[in-house]
């Protein structure tokens, strides 16, 4: 999936408007500010990016592709003849950037404007005429895989099926024919109004971000308004649901769940869920937000603390043909306390013996820098909180410890280092190679082991950055077992700098976020791209290349440097790992909970792989009814199934009905470690 589509909410504002909005009649011309910015950004990335970017024809071609995708990712506007006309710019963007020549940028955009107007006229006519849902035809939702349309007839047929699919979704949701037409036309009217407000600076931002995306997924240009929103978002200073959003095609979807927020605590929203409508309070009418600019969607979702917002979503876990679900959330401000590490105690009956396994869940790596700088000896941090939780668990006589880093996207790097130090005497934890090739080794130097008992760490595909550093160090020291799925693979470091530092004018110019360093494990292997592979792998819903850094075009490559000097501390060896894997595989075949979990994963993976939808109402309804029947059956079974966990004595208990097959199996593996030692 393209990086330009996967930027955080504040980086996507420009892209969402272009990809889904109408066009103004005016022609744009570059101004002096844009020319200066173009040349200066090219210079900064050439001199200061980690990989010292070379502006050549190869980079120009990649930028050309990224810009095309930003304008028309779904192949719904441009014709094959348009692309052929654009070819004169494929190998000139690199030279144009250096001198601030934006001719190609604006010409391609203006062609897009003209094509949008044509499609808008067609879709209005098509929707007004209505659709026949009794015919047998299908719609491939992976529009990006289509070739560029040869002529107007081909692209109009593509639009007809797209609109028919939208209409059928609304019909299955119970809307009348008139309401269906009104809803779809309103969606595209909103897009038209949004793009009518577009100006030359917006086009310039899109173009420069195509340049950045051609280099790596985490280097971005933030126009002045986006830069300000980014700072607000990072400070979590606004009240809402605790989720960061992004645009994908015409949908707003969940990019990240903020630990401790309403969405996180509800467990009803997940990464990649699509938001299709928003309602205020318990009785407010739903407002359809398909095709909206993302900043307008955010305005609807944000609101006063304590107020209710309802979202109509299409769950990512249910597949493309699932019916929408309503999620009710109470807005609140996310604070550090709610993001803090928490503990629970699992009592596992395993092979005729009961084991007490302590579980510490760490949503992210945090540190209260303000308290630390004030000299407050009781400042909050991940490491300090985990030490307290381990002490409490040890008083309850735990036999082993499980650290849960699933969905932990990272955070404060020093905390990943100091947390590792709780489990090893001392030594290097991570290496940081800077853009000037210098290598800094971050170490634990206290000489003490706070917890020396059996240890495992559970991760998934959304464990990233600092999580990968901690998991990698525990694995490299052979101190504990890594369980779950391969991690995200984000092994780069970014720096945010104001462009006004380089161009001394009073007008705000925005910020540049660029990659300046790379993480390496103490073995010398980078966490970039490959992440951390588990010692014992669990069934995964994701195929390789589908999610994570490797899914991003132009992601920086995996690489290796010299290892740091260290000595393994733990007792994990190949014989133990082979035994643990063997026992896990046996349980996958015999344990009912694990079998159901594996079957659910297989079904979901198959649904996610299916990109084709029937446009026949009877067929589509039967498929959806079958999915809903299975869901309700599983839900009913879950309410009556025997508990797999004994009562939890922790103050942070979760309802016993919310069993977690991954956590339970992870605890069994910790018990296997104990019994094998």
C-alpha positions in Angstrom: 0.0 0.0 0.0 1.4 3.4 -0.9 3.0 5.5 1.7 1.2 8.6 0.5 -2.1 6.9 1.5 -0.7 5.9 4.9 0.4 9.2 6.4 -1.0 10.3 9.8 -4.1 12.5 9.7 -2.1 15.8 9.6 0.1 14.6 6.7 -2.8 13.3 4.6 -5.0 16.4 4.5 -3.7 17.5 1.1 -3.7 14.1 -0.4 -7.3 13.3 0.6 -8.6 16.5 -1.0 -6.9 15.9 -4.3 -7.7 12.2 -4.6 -11.4 12.7 -4.0 -12.5 16.2 -4.9 -13.6 18.4 -7.8 -11.5 20.9 -9.6 -11.3 24.7 -10.1 -11.2 26.2 -13.5 -8.1 28.4 -12.8 -4.6 27.5 -13.9 -1.9 27.5 -11.2 1.4 29.2 -11.5 4.4 28.8 -9.2 5.3 31.7 -7.0 8.7 32.7 -5.6 8.1 31.0 -2.3 7.4 27.6 -3.9 10.4 27.9 -6.2 12.6 28.6 -3.1 11.1 25.7 -1.1 11.4 23.3 -4.0 15.1 23.9 -4.4 15.8 24.1 -0.6 14.0 20.8 0.2 15.8 19.1 -2.6 19.1 20.4 -1.2 18.2 19.4 2.4 17.3 15.8 1.5 20.4 15.5 -0.7 22.7 16.6 2.2 20.9 15.5 5.4 18.8 12.5 4.7 20.2 9.2 6.1 20.8 7.9 2.6 22.2 11.2 1.2 19.6 11.3 -1.6 20.9 11.5 -5.2 18.5 13.4 -7.5 18.8 11.4 -10.7 16.5 9.9 -13.4 15.8 6.9 -11.2 14.4 9.0 -8.4 12.6 11.2 -10.8 10.7 8.2 -12.3 9.7 7.0 -8.8 8.5 10.5 -7.9 6.5 10.6 -11.1 4.8 7.3 -10.1 4.1 8.6 -6.6 2.6 11.8 -8.0 0.4 9.9 -10.4 -0.8 7.7 -7.5 -1.5 10.7 -5.3 -3.7 12.2 -8.0 -5.4 9.0 -9.2 -4.5 6.0 -7.1 -7.6 4.1 -8.1 -7.3 4.6 -11.9 -10.6 6.4 -12.0 -9.7 9.6 -13.8 -6.8 9.5 -16.1 -6.9 7.8 -19.5 -4.0 5.8 -21.0 -3.5 8.7 -23.5 -3.0 11.1 -20.5 -0.3 9.0 -19.1 1.4 8.9 -22.4 1.3 12.7 -22.6 2.8 12.9 -19.1 5.8 10.7 -20.1 7.8 13.8 -21.0 8.1 14.5 -17.2 9.1 11.0 -16.0 12.8 11.8 -16.1 12.7 15.6 -15.6 11.3 16.0 -12.1 14.8 15.7 -10.5 16.1 18.6 -12.5 12.9 20.6 -12.1 13.1 20.4 -8.3 16.5 21.9 -8.2 15.4 25.0 -10.0 11.8 25.2 -8.7 10.3 24.4 -12.1 6.7 23.3 -11.4 5.4 23.2 -15.0 4.9 19.4 -15.1 3.4 19.3 -11.6 0.7 21.8 -12.5 0.0 20.5 -16.0 -0.6 17.0 -14.6 -2.9 18.4 -12.0 -4.9 20.5 -14.5 -5.4 17.4 -16.6 -6.7 15.7 -13.5 -9.1 18.6 -13.0 -10.5 18.2 -16.5 -11.0 14.5 -16.1 -12.7 14.9 -12.7 -15.2 17.2 -14.2 -16.0 14.6 -16.9 -16.4 11.9 -14.3 -18.5 14.1 -12.1 -21.0 14.7 -14.9 -21.1 11.0 -15.7 -21.7 9.9 -12.1 -24.5 12.3 -11.6 -26.3 10.9 -14.7 -25.5 7.3 -13.7 -26.8 7.6 -10.2 -29.9 9.5 -11.3 -30.8 6.7 -13.7 -30.5 4.0 -10.9 -29.2 0.5 -11.0 -30.4 -3.1 -11.7 -29.4 -5.3 -8.8 -30.7 -8.5 -10.4 -28.0 -9.0 -13.0 -25.0 -11.2 -12.3 -21.8 -9.1 -12.4 -19.0 -8.5 -10.0 -16.8 -5.6 -8.8 -13.1 -5.8 -8.1 -12.4 -3.5 -5.1 -8.7 -3.5 -5.8 -9.0 -0.6 -8.4 -5.3 0.2 -8.2 -4.5 -3.1 -9.9 -6.5 -2.0 -13.0 -4.5 -0.8 -16.0 -5.1 2.8 -17.1 -8.4 2.8 -19.1 -8.0 2.8 -22.9 -10.9 5.1 -23.6 -13.9 6.9 -22.1 -16.2 3.9 -22.4 -13.9 1.7 -20.3 -13.5 4.2 -17.5 -17.2 4.9 -17.4 -17.9 1.2 -17.0 -15.5 1.2 -14.2 -17.3 4.1 -12.6 -20.7 2.4 -13.1 -19.6 -0.6 -11.2 -18.1 1.5 -8.4 -21.3 3.5 -8.0 -23.4 0.4 -8.2 -21.4 -1.2 -5.4 -21.9 1.9 -3.3 -25.6 1.9 -4.0 -25.9 -1.8 -3.1 -24.2 -1.2 0.2 -26.7 1.5 1.0 -29.6 -0.6 -0.1 -28.5 -3.5 2.1 -28.3 -1.0 5.0 -32.0 -0.3 4.5 -32.0 3.0 2.5 -34.7 3.8 -0.1 -33.8 4.4 -3.7 -34.2 8.1 -3.3 -32.1 8.1 -0.2 -29.4 6.1 -2.0 -29.2 8.5 -4.8 -29.1 11.5 -2.5 -26.4 10.0 -0.3 -24.1 9.2 -3.2 -24.6 12.5 -5.0 -24.0 14.3 -1.7 -20.7 12.5 -1.3 -19.4 13.7 -4.6 -20.8 17.2 -4.1 -18.8 17.4 -0.9 -15.7 16.3 -2.9 -16.4 18.9 -5.5 -16.8 21.7 -3.0 -13.6 20.7 -1.3 -11.5 20.8 -4.4 -13.0 24.0 -5.6 -11.1 25.6 -2.6 -7.8 24.1 -3.8 -4.9 26.5 -4.5 -1.4 26.4 -5.8 0.1 25.8 -2.4 -2.1 22.7 -2.0 -0.8 21.3 -5.3 2.7 22.1 -4.4 2.4 20.2 -1.1 1.1 17.2 -2.9 4.0 17.4 -5.4 6.7 17.7 -2.7 5.2 14.9 -0.7 5.4 12.7 -3.8 9.1 13.6 -3.9 9.5 12.7 -0.2 7.5 9.5 -0.6 9.9 8.4 -3.4 12.7 8.5 -0.9 11.2 6.7 2.1 7.8 6.4 3.8 8.6 8.5 6.9 10.1 11.6 5.2 7.3 14.2 4.7 6.8 17.9 4.0 4.3 19.5 6.3 2.7 22.7 5.0 2.2 25.4 7.7 -1.4 24.3 8.6 -0.4 20.6 8.6 2.7 21.4 10.8 0.5 23.1 13.4 -2.0 20.2 13.4 0.8 17.7 13.8 2.1 19.5 16.9 -1.4 19.6 18.4 -1.9 15.9 17.6 1.4 14.8 19.1 0.6 16.7 22.3 -2.7 15.0 22.6 -4.1 18.3 23.8 -7.6 17.9 22.2 -10.4 15.8 23.5 -11.8 13.1 21.3 -11.9 9.3 21.0 -8.2 8.7 21.2 -7.5 7.6 17.6 -5.4 8.9 14.8 -7.0 8.8 11.3 -5.9 8.7 7.7 -7.6 8.7 4.3 -7.6 5.6 2.1 -9.4 6.2 -1.2 -12.8 7.7 -0.3 -12.8 6.4 3.2 -11.5 7.7 6.6 -10.0 4.8 8.5 -8.3 4.2 11.8 -4.5 4.7 11.5 -3.6 4.2 15.2 -5.4 3.7 18.5 -3.9 5.9 21.2 -3.3 3.9 24.3 -5.5 4.9 27.2 -8.1 6.7 25.1 -11.8 5.9 24.7 -11.3 3.8 21.6 -8.5 1.8 23.3 -10.5 1.1 26.4 -13.7 0.2 24.5 -11.9 -2.5 22.5 -14.5 -1.8 19.8 -12.3 0.1 17.3 -9.2 -1.3 15.6 -6.5 -0.3 13.2 -7.8 -0.1 9.6 -11.5 0.0 10.5 -13.3 2.3 8.1 -15.5 5.1 9.4 -18.5 5.7 7.1 -20.8 7.9 9.3 -20.7 10.0 12.5 -23.5 10.9 14.9 -23.6 13.2 17.9 -25.0 12.0 21.2 -27.3 9.0 21.6 -30.0 10.3 19.4 -28.3 12.4 16.7 -28.7 11.5 13.1 -25.8 9.9 11.3 -23.9 12.0 8.9 -22.4 10.1 5.9 -18.7 11.0 5.7 -17.6 8.8 2.8 -15.5 11.1 0.5 -15.1 13.8 3.1 -11.8 15.7 3.7 -10.2 14.1 6.7 -10.0 17.4 8.7 -13.8 17.7 8.4 -14.3 14.2 9.7 -12.0 15.0 12.6 -14.1 18.0 13.5 -17.2 15.8 13.7 -15.4 13.3 15.9 -13.8 15.7 18.3 -15.9 17.4 21.0 -16.3 18.3 24.6 -15.1 15.9 27.3 -18.0 13.6 28.5 -20.0 14.0 25.3 -21.1 11.0 23.3 -20.2 10.3 19.7 -21.4 7.3 17.6 -19.5 5.9 14.7 -20.8 3.7 11.9 -17.8 1.5 10.9 -16.9 -1.3 8.6 -14.6 -3.5 10.7 -11.3 -4.4 9.1 -11.5 -7.8 10.7 -14.8 -8.6 9.0 -13.8 -8.3 5.3 -15.2 -6.0 2.6 -18.7 -7.5 2.6 -19.4 -7.1 6.3 -22.4 -5.0 7.4 -21.6 -1.7 9.2 -21.5 -1.7 13.0 -22.3 1.1 15.4 -19.7 2.0 18.1 -20.6 4.4 20.9 -17.8 6.3 22.6 -17.6 8.9 25.3 -15.1 11.6 24.5 -12.3 12.3 27.0 -8.8 13.6 27.1 -6.1 11.0 27.1 -3.6 11.3 29.9 -0.4 9.5 31.0 -2.2 7.5 33.7 -4.5 5.9 31.2 -1.5 5.0 28.9 0.5 3.4 31.7 1.6 -0.2 32.0 -0.9 -2.5 33.8 -0.7 -6.0 35.3 -2.8 -9.0 35.7 -2.3 -12.5 37.1 -3.2 -15.6 35.1 -3.5 -18.9 36.9 -2.9 -21.6 34.3 -3.6 -25.3 34.8 -1.0 -26.9 32.6 0.0 -30.5 32.5 -1.5 -31.3 35.9 0.0 -28.3 37.7 -1.2 -24.8 38.3 1.2 -22.0 37.4 0.9 -18.3 38.3 1.9 -16.2 35.3 2.2 -12.5 35.8 1.2 -10.4 32.7 2.3 -6.8 32.2 0.8 -5.0 29.3 2.7 -2.0 28.0 0.6 0.1 25.5 3.6 2.4 24.7 7.0 3.5 26.0 6.4 6.7 27.9 8.3 9.1 30.2 7.1 12.3 31.8 9.9 14.6 30.7 8.5 17.6 32.5 8.6 15.9 35.9 12.0 14.5 35.1 13.4 17.9 34.2 12.0 19.4 37.4 13.9 16.8 39.4 10.8 15.0 40.6 12.1 11.7 42.0 8.7 10.1 41.4 8.4 11.0 37.7 6.3 8.6 35.7 8.0 6.3 33.2 7.5 2.8 31.7 10.5 1.3 33.5 9.6 2.8 36.9 6.0 1.6 36.6 7.0 -1.9 35.4 9.4 -2.3 38.4 6.5 -1.5 40.7 4.2 -4.0 38.9 6.8 -6.7 39.0 7.3 -6.2 42.7 3.5 -6.5 43.3 3.4 -9.7 41.2 6.4 -11.2 43.0 4.5 -10.7 46.3 1.8 -12.9 44.7 4.4 -15.6 44.1 4.4 -15.7 40.3 6.2 -18.5 38.5 7.0 -16.6 35.4 6.4 -13.2 33.7 4.9 -12.3 30.3 5.4 -8.8 28.8 2.6 -8.0 26.3 3.7 -5.5 23.6 1.0 -6.2 21.1 0.0 -3.0 19.2 2.7 -1.0 21.1 3.9 1.4 18.4 6.9 2.6 20.3 7.6 5.8 22.1 10.6 7.0 24.3 13.7 5.2 23.1 15.5 5.6 26.5 12.7 3.7 28.1 13.2 0.7 25.8 16.8 0.7 26.9 16.2 1.1 30.7 13.3 -1.5 30.5 15.7 -4.0 29.0 18.1 -3.3 31.9 15.5 -4.8 34.3 16.2 -8.2 32.9 20.0 -8.2 32.2 23.0 -7.2 34.4 24.4 -4.6 32.0 25.5 -4.2 28.4 24.5 -2.6 25.0 20.8 -2.6 24.1 20.6 -0.9 20.7 22.9 0.7 18.1 22.0 4.0 16.4 23.8 4.7 13.1 23.5 8.4 12.1 23.4 9.9 8.6 27.1 10.8 9.0 27.9 7.1 9.5 28.8 7.5 13.2 27.4 4.8 15.5 26.1 5.4 19.0 25.6 2.4 21.3 22.9 2.8 24.0 23.6 0.7 27.1 22.2 -0.4 30.3 24.9 0.3 32.9 23.4 -0.3 36.3 25.0 -3.8 36.8 21.8 -5.2 38.4 19.1 -7.7 37.3 15.7 -6.7 38.8 13.9 -9.8 37.6 15.7 -13.0 36.8 12.8 -15.5 36.4 11.3 -17.1 33.3 10.3 -14.5 30.8 8.5 -14.2 27.5 7.5 -11.2 25.3 4.4 -11.4 23.1 4.4 -9.1 20.0 2.3 -8.7 16.8 2.5 -7.0 13.4 1.8 -3.6 15.0 4.6 -3.8 17.6 7.0 -1.2 16.3 10.1 1.0 16.9 10.9 0.9 20.6 8.9 -2.3 21.1 11.2 -3.9 18.5 14.3 -2.7 20.2 13.2 -4.2 23.5 12.1 -7.5 22.0 15.2 -7.7 19.9 17.5 -7.2 22.8 15.7 -9.8 25.0 16.0 -12.2 22.1 19.7 -11.4 21.4 20.7 -11.8 25.1 18.8 -15.1 25.1 17.1 -13.8 28.1 13.5 -14.6 27.1 11.2 -16.1 24.4 9.6 -13.9 21.8 6.0 -15.0 20.9 3.4 -14.1 18.4 3.8 -12.5 15.0 6.7 -10.8 13.2 6.9 -7.1 14.3 6.3 -4.0 12.1 9.9 -3.4 10.9 10.1 0.3 11.6 13.8 0.8 12.2 14.4 4.4 11.3 14.6 7.7 13.2 13.1 11.0 12.0 13.8 14.6 12.9 11.3 17.5 12.5 12.9 20.8 11.4 11.4 24.2 10.5 12.0 25.3 6.9 12.1 28.9 8.1 15.5 28.1 9.5 16.8 27.7 5.9 14.8 30.4 4.2 14.8 33.6 6.2 11.4 35.1 5.5 8.6 35.9 7.9 5.9 33.9 6.2 5.5 30.4 7.7 6.9 27.8 5.4 6.1 24.6 7.3 8.3 21.8 8.5 10.3 18.9 7.0 10.3 15.5 8.7 13.2 13.5 7.4 15.0 10.3 8.3 18.3 10.9 9.9 19.3 7.6 11.6 18.7 3.9 11.7 18.3 1.3 14.5 20.5 -1.8 14.7 20.3 -4.7 17.1 23.4 -5.5 19.2 24.0 -8.4 16.7 24.5 -5.7 14.0 21.2 -6.6 12.3 18.8 -3.8 11.6 15.2 -3.9 12.7 14.3 -2.0 9.6 12.0 -3.8 7.2 12.4 -7.3 8.7 11.4 -6.5 12.3 11.8 -9.1 15.0 10.8 -12.6 14.2 9.2 -14.6 17.0 10.9 -17.7 18.5 7.4 -19.3 18.6 5.1 -18.0 15.8 1.4 -17.9 16.2 -1.1 -18.0 13.3 -1.2 -14.6 11.6 -4.0 -12.9 9.8 -1.6 -11.0 7.6 0.4 -12.3 4.6 4.0 -11.2 4.1 4.1 -7.8 2.5 0.5 -6.9 3.4 1.1 -4.9 6.6 4.1 -3.3 8.2 7.2 -1.5 6.8 7.5 -4.0 4.0 4.1 -3.0 2.6 5.4 0.6 2.0 6.8 1.4 -1.4 10.4 2.8 -1.1 10.8 1.5 2.4 14.5 1.7 3.3 16.3 -1.6 3.0 17.4 -4.0 5.8 21.2 -3.8 6.4 23.8 -4.8 8.9 26.7 -3.3 10.7 29.4 -4.6 13.1 27.9 -6.2 16.2 28.3 -4.6 19.6 30.4 -6.3 22.3 28.0 -8.3 24.5 27.7 -11.7 26.2 24.3 -13.6 26.3 22.8 -13.6 29.8 19.9 -16.0 29.5 19.6 -19.7 29.0 17.5 -19.9 25.9 19.0 -22.3 23.4 18.0 -24.2 20.3 17.0 -27.3 22.2 14.6 -25.4 24.4 13.1 -23.5 21.4 12.6 -26.8 19.5 10.7 -28.2 22.5 8.6 -25.1 22.9 7.6 -25.1 19.2 6.8 -28.8 19.3 4.4 -28.3 22.3 2.8 -25.3 20.8 2.1 -27.1 17.5 0.6 -30.0 19.4 -1.8 -27.7 21.2 -2.8 -26.0 17.9 -4.1 -29.5 16.9 -5.7 -30.5 20.2 -6.6 -27.4 22.3 -10.2 -26.3 21.4 -9.6 -22.6 22.1 -6.5 -22.6 19.9 -8.2 -24.6 17.2 -11.0 -22.1 17.0 -8.5 -19.2 17.0 -6.6 -20.7 14.2 -9.8 -21.4 12.2 -10.9 -17.8 12.7 -7.6 -16.6 11.5 -7.8 -18.8 8.4 -11.3 -17.6 7.6 -10.4 -13.9 8.1 -7.3 -14.3 5.9 -9.4 -15.7 3.2 -12.0 -12.9 3.4 -9.2 -10.3 3.3 -7.7 -11.9 0.2 -11.1 -11.7 -1.6 -11.3 -8.4 -3.5 -14.3 -9.4 -5.6 -17.9 -8.5 -4.7 -21.1 -9.6 -6.3 -23.3 -6.8 -7.6 -26.4 -9.0 -7.4 -28.5 -8.1 -4.5 -29.7 -11.6 -3.6 -26.2 -13.1 -3.8 -24.7 -10.2 -1.8 -27.4 -10.4 0.9 -27.0 -14.2 1.2 -23.2 -13.8 1.6 -23.6 -11.1 4.2 -26.3 -13.0 6.1 -24.0 -16.0 6.3 -21.2 -13.9 7.7 -23.6 -12.4 10.3 -24.9 -15.8 11.2 -21.3 -17.0 11.9 -20.5 -14.0 13.9 -23.6 -14.3 16.1 -22.9 -18.0 16.6 -19.3 -17.3 17.8 -20.6 -14.5 20.0 -23.2 -16.9 21.6 -20.6 -19.6 22.1 -18.2 -17.1 23.7 -20.8 -16.3 26.4 -21.2 -19.9 27.4 -17.8 -21.4 26.9 -15.9 -22.5 30.0 -13.4 -20.0 31.5 -9.8 -20.7 30.5 -8.4 -18.4 33.2 -8.9 -18.7 37.0 -9.9 -15.6 38.9 -7.4 -12.8 38.6 -6.3 -11.2 41.8 -4.9 -8.1 40.1 -6.5 -4.7 40.6 -6.6 -4.3 36.8 -9.0 -7.3 36.1 -10.7 -7.6 32.8 -14.0 -9.4 32.5 -13.5 -13.1 32.5 -15.7 -13.5 29.5 -13.1 -11.6 27.3 -10.8 -14.6 26.9 -7.6 -14.0 24.9 -6.4 -17.1 23.1 -3.0 -15.5 22.3 -2.5 -14.5 25.9 -3.5 -17.8 27.3 -1.3 -19.7 24.9 1.6 -17.4 25.7 1.1 -18.1 29.4 1.2 -21.8 28.7 4.5 -21.4 26.8 5.9 -19.6 29.9 4.7 -22.7 31.9 6.5 -24.9 29.3 9.7 -22.9 29.9 9.4 -23.5 33.6 8.7 -27.2 33.3 11.5 -27.7 30.8 14.1 -26.0 33.0 
